[in-house]
Amino acid sequence: MSATGKGRAIPLVGILTLACLVLASTGTPARVPGETTLCEVAASRIAAFGTTNEVGPGQSPERGGSRVRPTLPYHVDTEHFRIWYDTAGPNMMYGWPDTTYFHECKVAAERCWRGLVDTLGFRPPPPDGSDPDGGGGSNHYDIYVMDCLPNWTSGIQCYATPGDPPGAMTSYGRFHNDFAISSLVPIDFVRLCESWVVGIAAGYAHDADEMRWIQRATGTWGIETMYDDINNFTSRLGYVLEYPWVALDSTDLNHSKGVVLWNLYLSETHGAGIIPEIWYECEVIAGPSAFDSLDDVLGNYGTSLEDAVEEFWIWNWFTGDRDDGNHYEEGGDPGWPEALPQAVYTDFPVVNGSPPPAERPQARACNYIHFERGTSQAEALHVAYNGPGGGWPHAAHVAYLDNAGDAFYYGEITLGPFGSGDILVEGFDDMSTVCLIVINKAGGLLTYTFDTDVWTGVPEESGFVLSEPAPNPFTHGTEIAYTVPLSAGTTSLSIYDVSGRLVTTLVDAVATPGAAVTYWDGTDTDGRRVASGVYFARLVAGDRTATRRVVLLR
């Protein structure tokens, strides 16, 4: 992908990259004159985040560590970096005395500085100066090329110092000296490691307190930006596309690396400059503030976090074999997985359908529900979505595959005040699959159901519609509006409970074409008041059916 955009441009503020990165280990923190190890400033941060499964035996917590450095005998200075290395023993620079790998360590570091700092506008990784206990010894940023196995291939150690901005941390980096632990060729391996180290350090220069998911996502995205031709990140995408119900801000190691998709979506939609803008905004808002910062910055682009989350999950369906050329620039490239559905239906009608309970959309996540036509010759699919009311921010959209397997967007389901709505998908006989995309645009766990019906013969101009009952939920009674076409014939409108048992029939007659309204007072066929709960209003007119959920509260 290209690295152009508004304003500054593209960063690498991750906690992990594609080279299987886990944190560096430096042993027990040492006391520095005038400061405590991890500092009072850092101690509260580390307590808040805790240690993680990325920290191996004997390693220090992620956001603060020892200033005691590795000991390597040689160093070389570039414009911005001091690179430490050895020419013999377990830490010997790969290929020595051939200096190709050694040379690329210097070139890649400065290239990343030019790309991430000079061009894209990230804060430069802060040097730690002539620290007698740390061993840096210069105002260059220190990188150690050494034997990092068995726990990691590259990492960064950071520690707090009072500074500006308040959440910044100084750090040093290190990565493995021997490409043999990677499937990449030596030059590609060192390039990815260097870009990750520089990007992480730049991120800590902005706000080391920030949420782990956005650090990892930005780090992986920065590598893709600096070395697009290597394309070593696509295997991570499956952790998002194959598990779309998992919260966007999940701290799961692999999932948060896969959330590079989020940064790709932002940069391809609004330009690469939006990514550093978000990090500068993170400095302004105290504590982990990624979502607030995102909402503020997206407001400058005429949108919002909720709207971006909604569009993001629509984009994610158009990946892999479903790439349509209108979404991710590389979405159809080899290695890109496609989003998996959480439920697949091949028989109709579907009444009170739902995803598996464990796969309901978490915060800022989604579900893909597939309806496969199979051998049916039905000309239309009616989808009724029944979501939560009360202002819960959620959305439902429809996309489809035609009979040739090409993907298209169909439309949005307009939701009423009680969170429900429906859509008529015409031309179903020319489609192989219809996808209901259900998006949870904020926090919490989204619970919803859906109903689908198929028929042959698209409704005439007068239409066939079962409207959202109003009010819904209700206590004393609710009105149910419906419309049937001229050819409807006998029309019935009945109420069923969640087990499918008939509760009462409200309409059973040859209906007059056009709009009508009936009323349910919450009683059964015998006039007895029914219990509180979820019921379903079902309209049948000829060979057409429609269902709406209605909730009774006593």
C-alpha positions in Angstrom: 0.0 0.0 0.0 1.1 3.5 -0.6 2.3 5.8 2.2 0.6 9.0 1.2 -1.9 11.0 3.2 -2.9 14.2 4.9 -0.6 16.0 7.3 2.2 13.9 8.8 1.8 10.2 8.0 2.5 6.7 9.0 3.8 5.3 12.4 4.9 2.1 14.0 3.7 2.4 17.6 3.3 -1.3 18.2 4.0 -3.7 21.0 4.6 -6.5 18.6 5.5 -7.0 14.9 5.3 -9.7 12.4 8.6 -11.2 13.2 7.0 -13.0 16.2 8.1 -10.3 18.5 8.1 -10.7 22.3 9.6 -8.4 24.9 13.2 -8.0 25.8 14.4 -9.3 29.1 16.9 -7.4 31.2 16.6 -9.0 34.6 16.0 -7.2 37.9 15.6 -3.5 37.7 18.6 -1.5 39.0 18.3 1.6 41.1 19.3 4.8 39.2 20.6 7.8 41.3 17.8 10.3 41.9 15.1 7.9 40.7 13.6 4.6 41.7 13.7 1.7 39.3 10.6 2.0 37.1 10.2 5.4 38.8 7.2 6.5 40.8 5.8 7.7 37.5 6.2 4.3 35.9 5.2 2.2 38.9 1.6 3.3 38.8 1.5 2.6 35.0 2.8 -0.8 35.4 0.5 -1.6 38.3 -2.4 -0.6 36.0 -1.3 -2.8 33.1 0.3 -5.6 35.1 2.5 -8.2 33.6 1.4 -10.1 30.5 1.9 -13.4 28.9 4.5 -11.8 26.7 6.9 -11.5 29.6 9.0 -14.6 29.8 10.7 -16.0 32.9 12.9 -13.5 34.6 11.8 -10.7 32.3 10.7 -7.3 33.4 7.1 -5.9 33.0 6.4 -4.4 29.6 6.1 -0.7 30.4 9.1 -0.3 32.6 12.3 -2.2 33.0 15.9 -2.3 34.0 18.3 0.3 32.8 21.0 -2.3 33.0 22.0 -2.9 29.4 23.3 -5.9 27.6 27.1 -5.9 27.3 28.5 -5.9 23.7 32.0 -4.8 22.9 31.5 -2.8 19.7 29.3 0.0 18.5 28.9 2.1 15.4 27.1 5.5 15.3 24.8 6.6 12.5 23.1 10.0 12.5 20.5 9.0 15.0 21.5 5.5 16.3 24.2 3.8 18.2 24.2 0.1 17.2 25.9 -2.3 19.5 27.3 -5.7 18.1 29.9 -8.4 18.4 32.1 -10.2 15.9 32.5 -13.5 17.7 30.6 -15.9 20.0 26.8 -16.3 20.4 26.2 -12.6 19.7 28.2 -12.5 16.5 26.7 -10.4 13.8 25.2 -12.6 11.1 27.6 -13.4 8.2 30.7 -11.7 9.9 33.2 -10.9 8.5 30.8 -10.3 5.6 29.3 -6.9 6.6 26.1 -7.1 4.4 23.8 -7.7 7.4 25.7 -5.3 9.6 25.4 -2.6 6.9 21.6 -3.1 6.6 21.2 -2.6 10.3 22.5 0.9 9.9 20.7 1.6 6.7 17.3 0.3 7.8 17.4 2.2 11.1 17.9 5.5 9.4 15.4 4.7 6.7 12.8 4.1 9.3 13.7 7.3 11.1 13.2 9.2 7.8 9.9 7.5 7.1 8.3 7.5 10.5 9.8 10.7 12.1 10.9 13.0 9.3 8.2 12.2 6.8 5.3 11.0 8.8 5.7 13.3 11.7 6.0 11.0 14.7 7.9 12.2 17.7 11.5 11.0 17.5 12.5 8.1 19.8 14.0 10.0 22.8 17.6 9.2 23.6 18.6 8.5 27.3 21.7 10.5 27.2 25.0 9.6 28.9 23.4 7.4 31.6 26.2 5.9 33.7 24.0 3.1 35.0 22.2 2.5 31.7 25.3 2.3 29.6 24.0 4.2 26.6 26.8 6.7 26.7 25.5 9.1 24.0 22.5 11.0 22.7 22.0 8.5 20.0 19.2 5.9 20.3 20.7 2.6 21.4 20.0 -0.7 19.5 21.6 -4.0 20.5 22.0 -6.8 17.9 22.5 -10.0 19.9 21.3 -13.5 20.6 17.7 -13.0 21.8 16.5 -16.6 21.8 14.7 -18.6 23.1 11.9 -16.2 24.1 11.8 -13.5 21.4 13.3 -12.3 18.2 13.2 -8.5 18.9 12.0 -6.3 21.7 12.2 -3.0 23.4 12.9 -2.1 27.0 11.4 1.2 28.2 11.5 3.0 31.5 10.0 6.3 32.7 11.7 9.6 33.0 9.9 12.8 33.7 9.4 14.7 30.5 7.2 16.2 27.8 4.7 14.8 27.0 3.9 13.4 30.4 3.2 9.9 29.2 6.4 9.5 27.3 9.1 6.9 28.2 12.7 6.6 27.1 13.8 3.2 25.9 16.4 1.1 24.1 15.8 -1.7 21.6 17.4 -4.9 20.6 16.8 -7.7 18.0 18.2 -11.1 17.1 21.6 -11.3 15.4 20.9 -14.4 13.3 18.2 -14.5 10.6 18.1 -18.3 10.8 15.2 -18.1 13.3 13.0 -16.5 10.7 11.6 -17.7 7.4 12.6 -14.4 5.9 15.8 -13.8 4.0 18.4 -12.0 6.1 17.9 -8.5 4.7 14.1 -8.6 5.0 14.4 -9.9 8.6 16.7 -7.1 9.7 14.4 -4.5 8.0 11.3 -5.7 9.8 13.1 -5.8 13.1 14.6 -2.3 12.7 11.3 -0.8 11.7 9.5 -2.4 14.7 12.1 -1.2 17.2 12.1 2.4 15.8 8.3 2.4 15.6 7.9 1.2 19.2 10.3 3.7 20.5 8.5 6.5 18.6 5.2 5.3 20.1 6.7 5.5 23.6 7.8 9.0 22.8 4.1 10.0 22.4 2.3 8.1 25.2 3.6 4.8 26.7 0.3 4.6 28.7 -1.8 4.0 25.7 -3.9 0.9 25.1 -2.0 -2.1 24.0 -4.2 -3.0 21.1 -3.6 0.3 19.3 0.1 0.1 20.0 0.4 -3.3 18.4 -2.0 -2.4 15.5 0.0 0.7 14.7 3.3 -1.1 15.0 2.3 -3.8 12.5 0.8 -1.2 10.2 4.0 0.9 10.3 6.0 -2.2 9.2 3.6 -2.7 6.3 4.0 1.0 5.4 7.8 1.0 5.5 8.3 -2.4 3.7 5.1 -3.0 1.8 6.8 -5.4 -0.6 7.7 -7.9 2.1 4.0 -8.5 3.0 4.7 -10.5 6.1 1.6 -9.6 8.1 -1.3 -11.2 6.3 -1.3 -14.3 8.5 -2.3 -12.1 11.5 -5.4 -10.9 9.8 -7.2 -14.2 10.4 -7.3 -13.5 14.1 -9.8 -10.6 13.3 -11.5 -11.8 10.1 -12.1 -15.3 11.4 -13.2 -14.1 14.9 -15.0 -10.9 14.1 -17.1 -11.0 17.3 -14.0 -10.4 19.5 -13.8 -6.9 20.9 -11.7 -4.5 18.8 -9.6 -3.7 21.9 -8.9 -7.3 22.9 -5.5 -7.6 24.5 -5.1 -11.1 23.0 -1.6 -11.1 21.5 -2.5 -12.3 18.0 -5.8 -10.6 17.7 -4.3 -7.2 18.5 -1.7 -7.7 15.8 -4.4 -8.5 13.4 -6.1 -5.2 14.2 -3.6 -3.8 11.8 -6.8 -3.9 9.6 -8.2 -1.0 11.6 -5.2 1.2 10.8 -5.2 0.1 7.2 -8.9 1.1 7.0 -8.3 4.5 8.6 -5.3 5.3 6.4 -6.9 4.1 3.2 -10.1 6.0 4.0 -8.7 9.3 5.4 -5.1 9.3 4.4 -2.0 8.1 6.3 -1.7 11.4 8.2 -4.6 10.4 10.5 -2.5 7.8 12.3 0.1 10.2 13.8 -2.8 12.7 14.5 -4.4 10.1 16.7 -1.1 9.6 18.7 -0.7 13.3 19.2 -4.3 13.4 20.5 -3.5 10.5 22.9 -0.9 12.8 24.5 -3.6 15.3 25.4 -6.0 13.0 27.1 -4.6 11.4 30.3 -4.4 7.7 30.7 -5.3 5.0 28.1 -7.5 7.1 25.8 -7.4 5.5 22.4 -11.2 5.5 21.8 -11.7 9.1 23.0 -8.7 10.2 20.9 -10.0 8.4 17.8 -13.4 10.0 18.2 -11.9 13.5 18.5 -9.6 13.1 15.5 -12.3 11.4 13.3 -14.5 14.4 14.0 -12.0 16.5 12.1 -12.7 14.3 9.1 -16.4 14.7 9.3 -17.2 11.3 10.9 -17.1 9.6 14.3 -15.7 6.6 16.0 -19.1 4.8 15.9 -19.5 5.5 12.2 -16.0 4.4 11.4 -16.5 1.1 13.4 -19.6 0.5 11.3 -17.9 1.1 8.0 -14.8 -0.9 9.1 -16.8 -4.1 9.6 -18.5 -3.7 6.2 -15.0 -3.4 4.6 -13.9 -6.6 6.4 -16.5 -8.7 4.6 -15.0 -7.7 1.2 -11.7 -9.5 1.8 -10.0 -12.6 0.3 -12.1 -14.1 -2.5 -14.8 -11.5 -1.8 -12.6 -8.6 -2.6 -14.5 -6.3 -4.9 -11.7 -3.7 -5.6 -13.5 -1.0 -3.7 -12.2 -1.5 -0.2 -8.7 -2.6 1.0 -6.1 -1.9 -1.6 -4.5 -5.3 -1.0 -7.7 -7.1 0.2 -7.6 -9.6 -2.7 -3.9 -10.3 -2.7 -2.7 -13.9 -2.1 -2.6 -14.7 1.6 -5.5 -12.4 2.6 -8.1 -14.5 4.4 -11.8 -13.7 4.1 -14.2 -13.1 7.0 -16.0 -16.2 8.3 -19.7 -16.3 9.1 -20.9 -17.0 12.6 -24.1 -18.8 11.3 -25.1 -20.2 8.0 -28.8 -20.9 7.0 -29.9 -22.9 4.0 -33.6 -23.5 4.9 -36.3 -20.9 5.1 -38.2 -19.4 6.9 -35.9 -18.7 9.8 -37.7 -17.7 13.0 -35.9 -16.2 16.0 -32.5 -16.9 14.5 -29.3 -15.8 16.4 -25.5 -16.5 16.4 -24.0 -19.0 18.9 -24.2 -17.4 22.3 -20.4 -17.3 22.6 -20.0 -15.5 19.3 -22.3 -12.5 19.9 -20.6 -9.2 19.0 -18.4 -7.8 21.8 -17.4 -4.2 22.0 -16.9 -2.6 18.5 -17.1 -6.0 16.9 -19.6 -7.7 14.5 -21.3 -10.9 13.2 -21.6 -12.1 9.7 -24.8 -14.3 9.2 -25.0 -16.1 5.8 -28.3 -17.1 4.1 -27.5 -19.5 1.2 -30.1 -19.9 -1.5 -29.1 -23.4 -2.6 -31.5 -24.8 -5.2 -34.4 -22.4 -4.2 -35.9 -20.4 -7.0 -37.3 -17.7 -4.7 -37.1 -14.3 -6.1 -36.8 -12.3 -2.9 -35.5 -12.7 0.6 -37.1 -10.7 3.4 -34.8 -10.1 6.4 -36.2 -8.8 9.7 -33.6 -7.7 12.3 -34.6 -7.4 15.9 -31.9 -5.6 18.0 -31.9 -3.8 21.3 -33.6 -0.4 21.7 -32.9 2.2 24.3 -30.4 4.0 22.1 -27.9 1.1 21.9 -25.5 2.0 19.0 -25.7 -0.9 16.6 -26.3 -1.3 12.9 -27.4 -4.0 10.4 -26.4 -4.1 6.7 -26.8 -6.6 3.8 -24.2 -7.7 1.3 -24.4 -10.6 -1.2 -22.6 -12.9 -3.6 -24.1 -13.3 -7.0 -24.2 -16.6 -8.8 -20.8 -16.0 -10.2 -19.3 -15.5 -6.8 -18.8 -11.8 -7.1 -19.4 -9.7 -4.0 -21.7 -6.6 -3.7 -23.1 -4.3 -1.1 -26.9 -4.3 -1.0 -28.0 -1.8 1.6 -28.6 -0.8 5.2 -31.5 -1.9 7.4 -33.1 1.2 8.8 -33.7 0.6 12.5 -36.6 2.1 14.3 -36.6 3.6 17.8 -36.8 0.1 19.3 -33.8 -1.2 17.4 -35.6 -3.3 14.8 -36.0 -3.0 11.1 -36.3 -5.1 7.9 -35.2 -5.1 4.3 -36.5 -6.9 1.1 -33.6 -8.3 -0.9 -34.9 -8.6 -4.4 -33.2 -10.7 -7.1 -32.4 -13.5 -4.6 -32.6 -16.0 -7.4 -29.6 -14.4 -8.9 -27.6 -14.6 -5.7 -25.8 -17.5 -4.0 -25.4 -16.0 -0.6 -26.9 -13.0 1.3 -24.9 -11.8 4.3 -26.5 -10.0 7.3 -23.7 -7.8 8.8 -24.6 -6.9 12.4 -22.3 -4.4 14.1 -21.9 -3.5 17.7 -20.7 0.1 17.5 -19.8 0.6 21.2 -19.3 -1.3 24.4 -21.1 -4.3 25.9 -22.4 -7.5 24.4 -24.9 -7.2 21.6 -27.9 -9.6 21.7 -30.2 -9.7 18.8 -32.4 -12.1 16.7 -33.5 -12.2 13.0 -36.2 -13.7 10.9 -36.1 -14.4 7.2 -38.7 -15.5 4.6 -38.5 -16.2 0.9 -41.1 -16.0 -1.8 -41.6 -16.1 -5.5 -43.0 -13.0 -6.9 -41.8 -9.6 -5.7 -44.6 -7.5 -4.1 -46.6 -5.2 -6.3 -46.5 -1.5 -6.1 -48.9 -1.5 -3.1 -46.2 -3.5 -1.2 -46.1 -6.2 1.4 -44.8 -4.8 4.7 -45.1 -5.8 8.4 -44.1 -2.7 10.3 -42.4 -2.4 13.7 -45.1 -2.7 16.5 -45.5 0.6 18.4 -44.8 0.9 21.2 -42.4 -1.9 21.6 -41.8 -3.0 24.4 -45.4 -2.4 25.6 -47.4 -2.8 28.7 -51.1 -2.3 27.9 -51.2 -2.7 24.2 -49.4 -2.2 20.9 -50.4 -1.2 17.3 -49.2 -3.4 14.4 -49.3 -1.8 11.0 -49.1 -3.8 7.8 -49.6 -3.5 4.1 -50.6 -6.3 1.6 -50.8 -6.2 -2.2 -53.9 -6.8 -4.3 -53.0 -10.4 -4.9 -52.7 -11.2 -1.2 -56.0 -13.1 -0.9 -56.6 -14.4 2.6 -54.4 -12.6 5.1 -53.6 -13.6 8.7 -51.7 -11.8 11.4 -51.1 -13.9 14.5 -49.0 -13.8 17.7 -46.7 -16.6 18.7 -44.6 -17.2 21.8 -40.8 -18.1 21.7 -41.6 -21.8 21.5 -43.7 -21.3 18.3 -47.0 -21.8 20.1 -50.0 -19.8 18.7 -51.1 -17.2 21.3 -53.8 -15.4 19.4 -54.9 -14.5 15.9 -55.6 -10.8 15.3 -56.5 -10.9 11.6 -57.8 -13.8 9.5 -59.8 -12.6 6.4 -59.6 -11.6 2.8 -57.7 -8.3 3.4 -58.3 -5.1 1.6 -55.1 -4.2 -0.4 -53.1 -1.3 1.1 -52.2 -0.2 4.6 -54.0 -1.4 7.8 -53.5 -1.3 11.5 -54.5 -3.9 14.1 -54.1 -3.9 17.9 -52.9 -6.4 20.4 -53.8 -5.9 24.0 -51.5 -8.6 25.4 -54.1 -11.3 25.8 -54.5 -14.8 24.3 -57.3 -16.4 22.2 -59.4 -16.8 25.4 -58.9 -13.2 26.5 -56.5 -14.1 29.3 -53.5 -11.8 29.9 -50.2 -13.5 28.9 -47.0 -13.3 30.8 -44.2 -10.8 30.2 -41.8 -11.9 27.6 -40.8 -12.0 23.9 -43.5 -12.7 21.3 -43.6 -12.7 17.5 -46.2 -11.1 15.2 -46.4 -13.1 12.0 -48.1 -11.8 8.9 -49.1 -14.3 6.2 -50.6 -13.1 2.9 -50.7 -15.8 0.1 -47.2 -17.2 -0.2 -45.6 -14.3 1.6 -44.7 -14.1 5.3 -43.1 -11.6 7.6 -42.3 -11.7 11.3 -41.7 -9.0 13.9 -40.5 -9.4 17.5 -42.7 -7.7 20.2 -41.9 -7.5 23.9 -44.5 -7.4 26.6 -43.6 -5.9 30.0 -46.1 -6.3 32.9 
